[in-house]
Structure formats: C-alpha cells, structure tokens
Amino acid sequence: EEIERETAYPDGKVEQVLKNGCHLIFFPNGTWKKVGSDGKTVTITFFNGDVKQVMPDQTVIYYYADAKTTHTTYADGLEVLQFSNGQIEKHYPDGKKEITFPDQTIKNLFTDGQEESILPDGTIVRVQPDGSKTIEFNNGQRELHTSQFKRREYPDGSVKTVYMNGQQETKYGSGRVRVKDKDGNIIMDTKL
C-alpha cells in the first residue's frame, strides 16, 4: 500500500497513514499495530510473535506464538481456546466449560460441579459432585459407581452389584438372585 504520510516521534515510534485509510504504528521494540480503514479493526503484532486482533463486532482474537494457542473472546462473553494439539475449550459466560480433546472426546463441566464426558464410541460418563459416577455404554449396559458399591445393569434386566466389602449380588432378568461373599462363595441362590 502507498504511504500518504509518515510521522516519526521522539520516543522512536513511527506512524504511517496509508492512502487506503489504514494506520500503521511501529514501536521501537518491534511491536507494530495496524488500524483498519474502518477504525474498528485493529491488529497488534507483538515483538514475541503474539498477535492480537480486535474485530468490528468487538471479538478479540489473541494468538500466543510460543504455545501455538488461539484465544478468542466474543462480545457475548464466550471464550474459545484452540490448542496446537487440536484440543478446543469453550468457556461460556454462565461458567459452563466444554472441552473437545484431540481424540474427539467431549467433556462438559457444569457450574454445579457435575461433569459429563461423551467418548468417541458413544459411551457417556456422568460424574456427580459427590463423586458418584454413571456410565452408559453404547451396547445398552449401564454402570453406577458410588462409595458403597459398583453396579452394572444389562439390557436383559440383569443387575450385578459388587459392594465395597467384596460381596456380590446378581439379580437376573428371570427373577433369580445369587449372592456371593468376598471370597466368591455362594451364600444365597434362589433358582427358579
């Protein structure tokens, strides 16, 4: 672009006004700033390689050169971080966070302390603030983990529970119940 005028300041800063209306400001440390002809689009390229862009809609895009990470802040408060490994984090104004990992696992962190992870195979893991966990597998099975037991529910209606003391209880879809002690010895079996 053609320079319309150039001003050098005593502090070493140089300002150029281009014929297209853009302003360029060069700082002595190597940082430079470009203000678009609209007066609203601003790009600052820092001496360390970082780049900050302010768009007309007030979206701010900041690129961290060393970390190869982009942090975008939208006018509505949504923040999106894109990492060099492919991880993407969305931080919502209400405090919720959504993280998409490079393997495409999606983790949601809610403001009440709940977490939900959706794995690439369709498995869904939900963790409550008390630490209890529910796992829904793509084959229809479901697991519940609490501080007292782990329970697996099968599509046929069978339910197997393993208690923290090692005791196991299996309830079959047919109504049969079998209980084993911690060593695997059957202590009850209601064969129908």
Sequence and secondary structure as in RCSB ss.txt:
>XXXX:A:sequence
EEIERETAYPDGKVEQVLKNGCHLIFFPNGTWKKVGSDGKTVTITFFNGDVKQVMPDQTVIYYYADAKTTHTTYA
DGLEVLQFSNGQIEKHYPDGKKEITFPDQTIKNLFTDGQEESILPDGTIVRVQPDGSKTIEFNNGQRELHTSQFK
RREYPDGSVKTVYMNGQQETKYGSGRVRVKDKDGNIIMDTKL
>XXXX:A:secstr
  EEEEEE TTS EEEEETTS EEEE TTS EEEE TTSS EEEE TTS EEEE TT  EEEEETTTTEEEEE T
TS EEEE TTS EEEE TTS EEEE TT  EEEE TTS EEEE TTS EEEE TTS EEEE TTS EEEE SSEE
EEE TTS EEEEETTS EEEE TTS EEEE TTS EEEE   
